[in-house]
Amino acid sequence: MPTNPVFPIIGIGASAGGVEALEGFFHAMPSDTGMAFVVVTHMPRGHATTLAEIISRYTTMPALNIRHDQPIEPNHVYIC
């Protein structure tokens, strides 16, 4: 039996103007899908974003700004 469970990682891309669409998506998404979500937006390198905080308002899944070498877990949202 593998030590790490296998689960889907869903990649979502959006422009800086796509926040409203992301809000609707996560509002409608159940929080126990068993999937991890990685959100990549078009932002300048080094630009601070509050997108994790914004998405947290629309889901009970933890929404985090991803860090280098961070383990990916199911039922989490990671912001790049």
PDB file of N, CA, C and O in Angstrom:
ATOM      1  N   MET A   1       0.852  -1.182   0.000  1.00  0.00           N
ATOM      2  CA  MET A   1       0.000   0.000   0.000  1.00  0.00           C
ATOM      3  C   MET A   1       0.894   1.240   0.000  1.00  0.00           C
ATOM      4  O   MET A   1       1.846   1.311   0.777  1.00  0.00           O
ATOM      5  N   PRO A   2       0.595   2.236  -0.876  1.00  0.00           N
ATOM      6  CA  PRO A   2       1.430   3.445  -0.908  1.00  0.00           C
ATOM      7  C   PRO A   2       1.296   4.256   0.370  1.00  0.00           C
ATOM      8  O   PRO A   2       0.236   4.288   0.996  1.00  0.00           O
ATOM      9  N   THR A   3       2.386   4.910   0.748  1.00  0.00           N
ATOM     10  CA  THR A   3       2.343   5.744   1.950  1.00  0.00           C
ATOM     11  C   THR A   3       1.628   7.051   1.697  1.00  0.00           C
ATOM     12  O   THR A   3       1.078   7.641   2.627  1.00  0.00           O
ATOM     13  N   ASN A   4       1.621   7.520   0.457  1.00  0.00           N
ATOM     14  CA  ASN A   4       0.930   8.762   0.107  1.00  0.00           C
ATOM     15  C   ASN A   4      -0.304   8.428  -0.723  1.00  0.00           C
ATOM     16  O   ASN A   4      -0.192   7.727  -1.729  1.00  0.00           O
ATOM     17  N   PRO A   5      -1.463   8.908  -0.329  1.00  0.00           N
ATOM     18  CA  PRO A   5      -2.658   8.625  -1.123  1.00  0.00           C
ATOM     19  C   PRO A   5      -2.576   9.312  -2.484  1.00  0.00           C
ATOM     20  O   PRO A   5      -1.947  10.360  -2.627  1.00  0.00           O
ATOM     21  N   VAL A   6      -3.207   8.720  -3.458  1.00  0.00           N
ATOM     22  CA  VAL A   6      -3.264   9.294  -4.797  1.00  0.00           C
ATOM     23  C   VAL A   6      -4.579  10.056  -4.914  1.00  0.00           C
ATOM     24  O   VAL A   6      -5.641   9.533  -4.577  1.00  0.00           O
ATOM     25  N   PHE A   7      -4.501  11.286  -5.391  1.00  0.00           N
ATOM     26  CA  PHE A   7      -5.701  12.094  -5.562  1.00  0.00           C
ATOM     27  C   PHE A   7      -5.480  13.068  -6.709  1.00  0.00           C
ATOM     28  O   PHE A   7      -4.336  13.395  -7.025  1.00  0.00           O
ATOM     29  N   PRO A   8      -6.551  13.536  -7.338  1.00  0.00           N
ATOM     30  CA  PRO A   8      -6.414  14.484  -8.443  1.00  0.00           C
ATOM     31  C   PRO A   8      -5.976  15.862  -7.945  1.00  0.00           C
ATOM     32  O   PRO A   8      -6.386  16.322  -6.879  1.00  0.00           O
ATOM     33  N   ILE A   9      -5.140  16.495  -8.745  1.00  0.00           N
ATOM     34  CA  ILE A   9      -4.764  17.898  -8.514  1.00  0.00           C
ATOM     35  C   ILE A   9      -5.298  18.677  -9.703  1.00  0.00           C
ATOM     36  O   ILE A   9      -4.905  18.439 -10.845  1.00  0.00           O
ATOM     37  N   ILE A  10      -6.195  19.609  -9.425  1.00  0.00           N
ATOM     38  CA  ILE A  10      -6.882  20.376 -10.456  1.00  0.00           C
ATOM     39  C   ILE A  10      -6.197  21.726 -10.608  1.00  0.00           C
ATOM     40  O   ILE A  10      -6.083  22.477  -9.639  1.00  0.00           O
ATOM     41  N   GLY A  11      -5.748  22.035 -11.800  1.00  0.00           N
ATOM     42  CA  GLY A  11      -5.133  23.335 -12.085  1.00  0.00           C
ATOM     43  C   GLY A  11      -6.165  24.276 -12.675  1.00  0.00           C
ATOM     44  O   GLY A  11      -6.904  23.909 -13.589  1.00  0.00           O
ATOM     45  N   ILE A  12      -6.212  25.502 -12.143  1.00  0.00           N
ATOM     46  CA  ILE A  12      -7.154  26.516 -12.617  1.00  0.00           C
ATOM     47  C   ILE A  12      -6.353  27.765 -12.934  1.00  0.00           C
ATOM     48  O   ILE A  12      -5.627  28.274 -12.080  1.00  0.00           O
ATOM     49  N   GLY A  13      -6.478  28.256 -14.146  1.00  0.00           N
ATOM     50  CA  GLY A  13      -5.803  29.484 -14.543  1.00  0.00           C
ATOM     51  C   GLY A  13      -6.810  30.610 -14.698  1.00  0.00           C
ATOM     52  O   GLY A  13      -7.933  30.400 -15.156  1.00  0.00           O
ATOM     53  N   ALA A  14      -6.392  31.808 -14.311  1.00  0.00           N
ATOM     54  CA  ALA A  14      -7.277  32.973 -14.427  1.00  0.00           C
ATOM     55  C   ALA A  14      -6.436  34.229 -14.595  1.00  0.00           C
ATOM     56  O   ALA A  14      -5.302  34.301 -14.122  1.00  0.00           O
ATOM     57  N   SER A  15      -7.000  35.203 -15.266  1.00  0.00           N
ATOM     58  CA  SER A  15      -6.354  36.504 -15.337  1.00  0.00           C
ATOM     59  C   SER A  15      -6.669  37.258 -14.049  1.00  0.00           C
ATOM     60  O   SER A  15      -7.464  36.796 -13.230  1.00  0.00           O
ATOM     61  N   ALA A  16      -6.058  38.388 -13.880  1.00  0.00           N
ATOM     62  CA  ALA A  16      -6.300  39.196 -12.682  1.00  0.00           C
ATOM     63  C   ALA A  16      -7.779  39.566 -12.561  1.00  0.00           C
ATOM     64  O   ALA A  16      -8.259  39.817 -11.456  1.00  0.00           O
ATOM     65  N   GLY A  17      -8.504  39.604 -13.670  1.00  0.00           N
ATOM     66  CA  GLY A  17      -9.928  39.934 -13.653  1.00  0.00           C
ATOM     67  C   GLY A  17     -10.829  38.733 -13.417  1.00  0.00           C
ATOM     68  O   GLY A  17     -12.051  38.864 -13.480  1.00  0.00           O
ATOM     69  N   GLY A  18     -10.253  37.560 -13.146  1.00  0.00           N
ATOM     70  CA  GLY A  18     -11.036  36.350 -12.997  1.00  0.00           C
ATOM     71  C   GLY A  18     -11.484  36.037 -11.586  1.00  0.00           C
ATOM     72  O   GLY A  18     -11.967  34.936 -11.323  1.00  0.00           O
ATOM     73  N   VAL A  19     -11.334  36.977 -10.679  1.00  0.00           N
ATOM     74  CA  VAL A  19     -11.662  36.715  -9.274  1.00  0.00           C
ATOM     75  C   VAL A  19     -13.132  36.355  -9.109  1.00  0.00           C
ATOM     76  O   VAL A  19     -13.453  35.440  -8.351  1.00  0.00           O
ATOM     77  N   GLU A  20     -14.022  37.040  -9.788  1.00  0.00           N
ATOM     78  CA  GLU A  20     -15.447  36.762  -9.658  1.00  0.00           C
ATOM     79  C   GLU A  20     -15.769  35.332 -10.099  1.00  0.00           C
ATOM     80  O   GLU A  20     -16.576  34.656  -9.462  1.00  0.00           O
ATOM     81  N   ALA A  21     -15.150  34.877 -11.170  1.00  0.00           N
ATOM     82  CA  ALA A  21     -15.367  33.500 -11.627  1.00  0.00           C
ATOM     83  C   ALA A  21     -14.831  32.495 -10.609  1.00  0.00           C
ATOM     84  O   ALA A  21     -15.458  31.463 -10.371  1.00  0.00           O
ATOM     85  N   LEU A  22     -13.686  32.787 -10.012  1.00  0.00           N
ATOM     86  CA  LEU A  22     -13.132  31.908  -8.979  1.00  0.00           C
ATOM     87  C   LEU A  22     -14.044  31.859  -7.750  1.00  0.00           C
ATOM     88  O   LEU A  22     -14.246  30.797  -7.161  1.00  0.00           O
ATOM     89  N   GLU A  23     -14.584  33.002  -7.375  1.00  0.00           N
ATOM     90  CA  GLU A  23     -15.520  33.044  -6.243  1.00  0.00           C
ATOM     91  C   GLU A  23     -16.709  32.133  -6.516  1.00  0.00           C
ATOM     92  O   GLU A  23     -17.094  31.347  -5.650  1.00  0.00           O
ATOM     93  N   GLY A  24     -17.295  32.225  -7.702  1.00  0.00           N
ATOM     94  CA  GLY A  24     -18.443  31.386  -8.054  1.00  0.00           C
ATOM     95  C   GLY A  24     -18.086  29.914  -8.086  1.00  0.00           C
ATOM     96  O   GLY A  24     -18.861  29.073  -7.630  1.00  0.00           O
ATOM     97  N   PHE A  25     -16.911  29.600  -8.624  1.00  0.00           N
ATOM     98  CA  PHE A  25     -16.474  28.210  -8.701  1.00  0.00           C
ATOM     99  C   PHE A  25     -16.339  27.603  -7.313  1.00  0.00           C
ATOM    100  O   PHE A  25     -16.881  26.528  -7.054  1.00  0.00           O
ATOM    101  N   PHE A  26     -15.625  28.274  -6.419  1.00  0.00           N
ATOM    102  CA  PHE A  26     -15.395  27.712  -5.093  1.00  0.00           C
ATOM    103  C   PHE A  26     -16.642  27.769  -4.208  1.00  0.00           C
ATOM    104  O   PHE A  26     -16.796  26.948  -3.304  1.00  0.00           O
ATOM    105  N   HIS A  27     -17.514  28.713  -4.456  1.00  0.00           N
ATOM    106  CA  HIS A  27     -18.781  28.758  -3.716  1.00  0.00           C
ATOM    107  C   HIS A  27     -19.617  27.509  -4.025  1.00  0.00           C
ATOM    108  O   HIS A  27     -20.272  26.961  -3.139  1.00  0.00           O
ATOM    109  N   ALA A  28     -19.589  27.069  -5.274  1.00  0.00           N
ATOM    110  CA  ALA A  28     -20.381  25.919  -5.698  1.00  0.00           C
ATOM    111  C   ALA A  28     -19.674  24.583  -5.462  1.00  0.00           C
ATOM    112  O   ALA A  28     -20.321  23.536  -5.498  1.00  0.00           O
ATOM    113  N   MET A  29     -18.362  24.597  -5.222  1.00  0.00           N
ATOM    114  CA  MET A  29     -17.584  23.360  -5.089  1.00  0.00           C
ATOM    115  C   MET A  29     -17.703  22.795  -3.675  1.00  0.00           C
ATOM    116  O   MET A  29     -17.450  23.510  -2.705  1.00  0.00           O
ATOM    117  N   PRO A  30     -18.087  21.514  -3.542  1.00  0.00           N
ATOM    118  CA  PRO A  30     -18.091  20.907  -2.203  1.00  0.00           C
ATOM    119  C   PRO A  30     -16.691  20.942  -1.602  1.00  0.00           C
ATOM    120  O   PRO A  30     -15.703  20.960  -2.337  1.00  0.00           O
ATOM    121  N   SER A  31     -16.598  20.952  -0.300  1.00  0.00           N
ATOM    122  CA  SER A  31     -15.287  21.057   0.351  1.00  0.00           C
ATOM    123  C   SER A  31     -14.653  19.697   0.618  1.00  0.00           C
ATOM    124  O   SER A  31     -13.553  19.632   1.166  1.00  0.00           O
ATOM    125  N   ASP A  32     -15.317  18.622   0.245  1.00  0.00           N
ATOM    126  CA  ASP A  32     -14.788  17.283   0.523  1.00  0.00           C
ATOM    127  C   ASP A  32     -14.687  16.438  -0.744  1.00  0.00           C
ATOM    128  O   ASP A  32     -15.067  15.268  -0.739  1.00  0.00           O
ATOM    129  N   THR A  33     -14.184  17.015  -1.813  1.00  0.00           N
ATOM    130  CA  THR A  33     -14.091  16.318  -3.099  1.00  0.00           C
ATOM    131  C   THR A  33     -12.955  15.305  -3.141  1.00  0.00           C
ATOM    132  O   THR A  33     -12.958  14.410  -3.987  1.00  0.00           O
ATOM    133  N   GLY A  34     -11.984  15.433  -2.241  1.00  0.00           N
ATOM    134  CA  GLY A  34     -10.801  14.588  -2.306  1.00  0.00           C
ATOM    135  C   GLY A  34      -9.781  15.081  -3.313  1.00  0.00           C
ATOM    136  O   GLY A  34      -8.787  14.404  -3.579  1.00  0.00           O
ATOM    137  N   MET A  35     -10.022  16.264  -3.877  1.00  0.00           N
ATOM    138  CA  MET A  35      -9.109  16.853  -4.862  1.00  0.00           C
ATOM    139  C   MET A  35      -8.387  18.043  -4.246  1.00  0.00           C
ATOM    140  O   MET A  35      -8.875  18.666  -3.303  1.00  0.00           O
ATOM    141  N   ALA A  36      -7.224  18.343  -4.794  1.00  0.00           N
ATOM    142  CA  ALA A  36      -6.517  19.576  -4.453  1.00  0.00           C
ATOM    143  C   ALA A  36      -6.677  20.529  -5.637  1.00  0.00           C
ATOM    144  O   ALA A  36      -6.745  20.095  -6.787  1.00  0.00           O
ATOM    145  N   PHE A  37      -6.734  21.823  -5.347  1.00  0.00           N
ATOM    146  CA  PHE A  37      -6.898  22.837  -6.386  1.00  0.00           C
ATOM    147  C   PHE A  37      -5.701  23.775  -6.354  1.00  0.00           C
ATOM    148  O   PHE A  37      -5.345  24.305  -5.301  1.00  0.00           O
ATOM    149  N   VAL A  38      -5.084  23.978  -7.507  1.00  0.00           N
ATOM    150  CA  VAL A  38      -3.973  24.912  -7.627  1.00  0.00           C
ATOM    151  C   VAL A  38      -4.425  26.022  -8.563  1.00  0.00           C
ATOM    152  O   VAL A  38      -4.725  25.773  -9.731  1.00  0.00           O
ATOM    153  N   VAL A  39      -4.474  27.241  -8.051  1.00  0.00           N
ATOM    154  CA  VAL A  39      -4.940  28.395  -8.815  1.00  0.00           C
ATOM    155  C   VAL A  39      -3.725  29.230  -9.226  1.00  0.00           C
ATOM    156  O   VAL A  39      -2.925  29.648  -8.390  1.00  0.00           O
ATOM    157  N   VAL A  40      -3.612  29.458 -10.521  1.00  0.00           N
ATOM    158  CA  VAL A  40      -2.528  30.268 -11.060  1.00  0.00           C
ATOM    159  C   VAL A  40      -3.161  31.474 -11.732  1.00  0.00           C
ATOM    160  O   VAL A  40      -4.010  31.333 -12.611  1.00  0.00           O
ATOM    161  N   THR A  41      -2.742  32.662 -11.312  1.00  0.00           N
ATOM    162  CA  THR A  41      -3.284  33.883 -11.910  1.00  0.00           C
ATOM    163  C   THR A  41      -2.179  34.664 -12.598  1.00  0.00           C
ATOM    164  O   THR A  41      -0.993  34.480 -12.323  1.00  0.00           O
ATOM    165  N   HIS A  42      -2.586  35.515 -13.473  1.00  0.00           N
ATOM    166  CA  HIS A  42      -1.652  36.367 -14.199  1.00  0.00           C
ATOM    167  C   HIS A  42      -1.339  37.583 -13.338  1.00  0.00           C
ATOM    168  O   HIS A  42      -2.073  38.571 -13.355  1.00  0.00           O
ATOM    169  N   MET A  43      -0.262  37.506 -12.598  1.00  0.00           N
ATOM    170  CA  MET A  43       0.173  38.591 -11.726  1.00  0.00           C
ATOM    171  C   MET A  43       1.662  38.814 -11.955  1.00  0.00           C
ATOM    172  O   MET A  43       2.386  37.871 -12.272  1.00  0.00           O
ATOM    173  N   PRO A  44       2.124  40.043 -11.799  1.00  0.00           N
ATOM    174  CA  PRO A  44       3.564  40.275 -11.922  1.00  0.00           C
ATOM    175  C   PRO A  44       4.333  39.520 -10.837  1.00  0.00           C
ATOM    176  O   PRO A  44       3.855  39.382  -9.711  1.00  0.00           O
ATOM    177  N   ARG A  45       5.514  39.037 -11.180  1.00  0.00           N
ATOM    178  CA  ARG A  45       6.357  38.313 -10.221  1.00  0.00           C
ATOM    179  C   ARG A  45       6.622  39.192  -9.004  1.00  0.00           C
ATOM    180  O   ARG A  45       6.943  40.373  -9.136  1.00  0.00           O
ATOM    181  N   GLY A  46       6.484  38.600  -7.816  1.00  0.00           N
ATOM    182  CA  GLY A  46       6.734  39.328  -6.585  1.00  0.00           C
ATOM    183  C   GLY A  46       5.554  40.153  -6.100  1.00  0.00           C
ATOM    184  O   GLY A  46       5.623  40.767  -5.035  1.00  0.00           O
ATOM    185  N   HIS A  47       4.472  40.176  -6.868  1.00  0.00           N
ATOM    186  CA  HIS A  47       3.290  40.945  -6.491  1.00  0.00           C
ATOM    187  C   HIS A  47       2.558  40.231  -5.362  1.00  0.00           C
ATOM    188  O   HIS A  47       2.222  39.054  -5.494  1.00  0.00           O
ATOM    189  N   ALA A  48       2.311  40.911  -4.275  1.00  0.00           N
ATOM    190  CA  ALA A  48       1.564  40.325  -3.156  1.00  0.00           C
ATOM    191  C   ALA A  48       0.097  40.203  -3.555  1.00  0.00           C
ATOM    192  O   ALA A  48      -0.462  41.115  -4.163  1.00  0.00           O
ATOM    193  N   THR A  49      -0.514  39.098  -3.218  1.00  0.00           N
ATOM    194  CA  THR A  49      -1.916  38.883  -3.564  1.00  0.00           C
ATOM    195  C   THR A  49      -2.712  38.503  -2.322  1.00  0.00           C
ATOM    196  O   THR A  49      -2.194  37.864  -1.406  1.00  0.00           O
ATOM    197  N   THR A  50      -3.951  38.898  -2.307  1.00  0.00           N
ATOM    198  CA  THR A  50      -4.864  38.529  -1.227  1.00  0.00           C
ATOM    199  C   THR A  50      -5.873  37.482  -1.708  1.00  0.00           C
ATOM    200  O   THR A  50      -6.912  37.276  -1.081  1.00  0.00           O
ATOM    201  N   LEU A  51      -5.556  36.830  -2.820  1.00  0.00           N
ATOM    202  CA  LEU A  51      -6.501  35.890  -3.417  1.00  0.00           C
ATOM    203  C   LEU A  51      -6.845  34.734  -2.479  1.00  0.00           C
ATOM    204  O   LEU A  51      -7.996  34.297  -2.454  1.00  0.00           O
ATOM    205  N   ALA A  52      -5.891  34.231  -1.717  1.00  0.00           N
ATOM    206  CA  ALA A  52      -6.197  33.147  -0.768  1.00  0.00           C
ATOM    207  C   ALA A  52      -7.232  33.608   0.248  1.00  0.00           C
ATOM    208  O   ALA A  52      -8.156  32.866   0.583  1.00  0.00           O
ATOM    209  N   GLU A  53      -7.079  34.811   0.728  1.00  0.00           N
ATOM    210  CA  GLU A  53      -8.041  35.370   1.683  1.00  0.00           C
ATOM    211  C   GLU A  53      -9.422  35.532   1.041  1.00  0.00           C
ATOM    212  O   GLU A  53     -10.441  35.243   1.669  1.00  0.00           O
ATOM    213  N   ILE A  54      -9.449  35.989  -0.194  1.00  0.00           N
ATOM    214  CA  ILE A  54     -10.714  36.183  -0.909  1.00  0.00           C
ATOM    215  C   ILE A  54     -11.409  34.842  -1.128  1.00  0.00           C
ATOM    216  O   ILE A  54     -12.603  34.711  -0.861  1.00  0.00           O
ATOM    217  N   ILE A  55     -10.663  33.842  -1.615  1.00  0.00           N
ATOM    218  CA  ILE A  55     -11.259  32.530  -1.876  1.00  0.00           C
ATOM    219  C   ILE A  55     -11.745  31.894  -0.572  1.00  0.00           C
ATOM    220  O   ILE A  55     -12.741  31.170  -0.574  1.00  0.00           O
ATOM    221  N   SER A  56     -11.058  32.152   0.530  1.00  0.00           N
ATOM    222  CA  SER A  56     -11.475  31.602   1.836  1.00  0.00           C
ATOM    223  C   SER A  56     -12.880  32.027   2.220  1.00  0.00           C
ATOM    224  O   SER A  56     -13.536  31.350   3.011  1.00  0.00           O
ATOM    225  N   ARG A  57     -13.343  33.122   1.679  1.00  0.00           N
ATOM    226  CA  ARG A  57     -14.702  33.584   1.975  1.00  0.00           C
ATOM    227  C   ARG A  57     -15.763  32.720   1.296  1.00  0.00           C
ATOM    228  O   ARG A  57     -16.934  32.761   1.675  1.00  0.00           O
ATOM    229  N   TYR A  58     -15.352  31.928   0.282  1.00  0.00           N
ATOM    230  CA  TYR A  58     -16.312  31.192  -0.540  1.00  0.00           C
ATOM    231  C   TYR A  58     -16.173  29.680  -0.425  1.00  0.00           C
ATOM    232  O   TYR A  58     -16.855  28.946  -1.141  1.00  0.00           O
ATOM    233  N   THR A  59     -15.306  29.198   0.461  1.00  0.00           N
ATOM    234  CA  THR A  59     -15.137  27.767   0.662  1.00  0.00           C
ATOM    235  C   THR A  59     -14.668  27.505   2.093  1.00  0.00           C
ATOM    236  O   THR A  59     -14.053  28.363   2.727  1.00  0.00           O
ATOM    237  N   THR A  60     -14.964  26.329   2.576  1.00  0.00           N
ATOM    238  CA  THR A  60     -14.436  25.941   3.883  1.00  0.00           C
ATOM    239  C   THR A  60     -13.098  25.217   3.748  1.00  0.00           C
ATOM    240  O   THR A  60     -12.449  24.925   4.752  1.00  0.00           O
ATOM    241  N   MET A  61     -12.680  24.926   2.506  1.00  0.00           N
ATOM    242  CA  MET A  61     -11.355  24.341   2.309  1.00  0.00           C
ATOM    243  C   MET A  61     -10.295  25.367   2.680  1.00  0.00           C
ATOM    244  O   MET A  61     -10.491  26.557   2.436  1.00  0.00           O
ATOM    245  N   PRO A  62      -9.185  24.943   3.259  1.00  0.00           N
ATOM    246  CA  PRO A  62      -8.098  25.887   3.492  1.00  0.00           C
ATOM    247  C   PRO A  62      -7.595  26.434   2.149  1.00  0.00           C
ATOM    248  O   PRO A  62      -7.338  25.667   1.222  1.00  0.00           O
ATOM    249  N   ALA A  63      -7.459  27.737   2.053  1.00  0.00           N
ATOM    250  CA  ALA A  63      -6.914  28.391   0.861  1.00  0.00           C
ATOM    251  C   ALA A  63      -5.604  29.040   1.276  1.00  0.00           C
ATOM    252  O   ALA A  63      -5.583  29.912   2.144  1.00  0.00           O
ATOM    253  N   LEU A  64      -4.514  28.613   0.654  1.00  0.00           N
ATOM    254  CA  LEU A  64      -3.178  29.011   1.081  1.00  0.00           C
ATOM    255  C   LEU A  64      -2.354  29.534  -0.082  1.00  0.00           C
ATOM    256  O   LEU A  64      -2.508  29.074  -1.214  1.00  0.00           O
ATOM    257  N   ASN A  65      -1.488  30.485   0.190  1.00  0.00           N
ATOM    258  CA  ASN A  65      -0.473  30.868  -0.783  1.00  0.00           C
ATOM    259  C   ASN A  65       0.590  29.777  -0.749  1.00  0.00           C
ATOM    260  O   ASN A  65       1.190  29.514   0.294  1.00  0.00           O
ATOM    261  N   ILE A  66       0.817  29.149  -1.891  1.00  0.00           N
ATOM    262  CA  ILE A  66       1.716  28.001  -1.924  1.00  0.00           C
ATOM    263  C   ILE A  66       3.165  28.435  -1.716  1.00  0.00           C
ATOM    264  O   ILE A  66       3.581  29.516  -2.132  1.00  0.00           O
ATOM    265  N   ARG A  67       3.910  27.561  -1.062  1.00  0.00           N
ATOM    266  CA  ARG A  67       5.340  27.798  -0.827  1.00  0.00           C
ATOM    267  C   ARG A  67       6.134  26.704  -1.543  1.00  0.00           C
ATOM    268  O   ARG A  67       5.619  25.615  -1.798  1.00  0.00           O
ATOM    269  N   HIS A  68       7.365  27.002  -1.856  1.00  0.00           N
ATOM    270  CA  HIS A  68       8.255  26.040  -2.494  1.00  0.00           C
ATOM    271  C   HIS A  68       8.358  24.779  -1.631  1.00  0.00           C
ATOM    272  O   HIS A  68       8.535  24.877  -0.417  1.00  0.00           O
ATOM    273  N   ASP A  69       8.252  23.625  -2.230  1.00  0.00           N
ATOM    274  CA  ASP A  69       8.358  22.319  -1.566  1.00  0.00           C
ATOM    275  C   ASP A  69       7.226  22.041  -0.574  1.00  0.00           C
ATOM    276  O   ASP A  69       7.360  21.164   0.279  1.00  0.00           O
ATOM    277  N   GLN A  70       6.137  22.762  -0.672  1.00  0.00           N
ATOM    278  CA  GLN A  70       4.999  22.521   0.216  1.00  0.00           C
ATOM    279  C   GLN A  70       4.268  21.258  -0.239  1.00  0.00           C
ATOM    280  O   GLN A  70       3.972  21.117  -1.425  1.00  0.00           O
ATOM    281  N   PRO A  71       3.976  20.346   0.675  1.00  0.00           N
ATOM    282  CA  PRO A  71       3.185  19.166   0.286  1.00  0.00           C
ATOM    283  C   PRO A  71       1.774  19.592  -0.139  1.00  0.00           C
ATOM    284  O   PRO A  71       1.183  20.500   0.444  1.00  0.00           O
ATOM    285  N   ILE A  72       1.262  18.929  -1.144  1.00  0.00           N
ATOM    286  CA  ILE A  72      -0.093  19.203  -1.630  1.00  0.00           C
ATOM    287  C   ILE A  72      -1.027  18.192  -0.973  1.00  0.00           C
ATOM    288  O   ILE A  72      -0.754  16.992  -0.980  1.00  0.00           O
ATOM    289  N   GLU A  73      -2.122  18.676  -0.411  1.00  0.00           N
ATOM    290  CA  GLU A  73      -3.079  17.817   0.282  1.00  0.00           C
ATOM    291  C   GLU A  73      -4.452  17.939  -0.372  1.00  0.00           C
ATOM    292  O   GLU A  73      -4.793  18.991  -0.912  1.00  0.00           O
ATOM    293  N   PRO A  74      -5.237  16.867  -0.323  1.00  0.00           N
ATOM    294  CA  PRO A  74      -6.592  16.962  -0.873  1.00  0.00           C
ATOM    295  C   PRO A  74      -7.449  17.925  -0.037  1.00  0.00           C
ATOM    296  O   PRO A  74      -7.167  18.189   1.132  1.00  0.00           O
ATOM    297  N   ASN A  75      -8.484  18.428  -0.671  1.00  0.00           N
ATOM    298  CA  ASN A  75      -9.439  19.334  -0.040  1.00  0.00           C
ATOM    299  C   ASN A  75      -8.788  20.618   0.437  1.00  0.00           C
ATOM    300  O   ASN A  75      -9.152  21.173   1.474  1.00  0.00           O
ATOM    301  N   HIS A  76      -7.807  21.083  -0.346  1.00  0.00           N
ATOM    302  CA  HIS A  76      -7.115  22.349  -0.088  1.00  0.00           C
ATOM    303  C   HIS A  76      -7.062  23.139  -1.398  1.00  0.00           C
ATOM    304  O   HIS A  76      -7.117  22.565  -2.486  1.00  0.00           O
ATOM    305  N   VAL A  77      -6.957  24.452  -1.276  1.00  0.00           N
ATOM    306  CA  VAL A  77      -6.788  25.340  -2.419  1.00  0.00           C
ATOM    307  C   VAL A  77      -5.435  26.021  -2.261  1.00  0.00           C
ATOM    308  O   VAL A  77      -5.149  26.607  -1.216  1.00  0.00           O
ATOM    309  N   TYR A  78      -4.607  25.944  -3.289  1.00  0.00           N
ATOM    310  CA  TYR A  78      -3.270  26.549  -3.273  1.00  0.00           C
ATOM    311  C   TYR A  78      -3.207  27.649  -4.318  1.00  0.00           C
ATOM    312  O   TYR A  78      -3.573  27.442  -5.475  1.00  0.00           O
ATOM    313  N   ILE A  79      -2.743  28.809  -3.907  1.00  0.00           N
ATOM    314  CA  ILE A  79      -2.654  29.961  -4.807  1.00  0.00           C
ATOM    315  C   ILE A  79      -1.192  30.167  -5.182  1.00  0.00           C
ATOM    316  O   ILE A  79      -0.326  30.261  -4.312  1.00  0.00           O
ATOM    317  N   CYS A  80      -0.921  30.237  -6.490  1.00  0.00           N
ATOM    318  CA  CYS A  80       0.430  30.529  -6.976  1.00  0.00           C
ATOM    319  C   CYS A  80       0.553  32.008  -7.256  1.00  0.00           C
ATOM    320  O   CYS A  80       1.614  32.470  -7.675  1.00  0.00           O
TER     321      CYS A  80
END
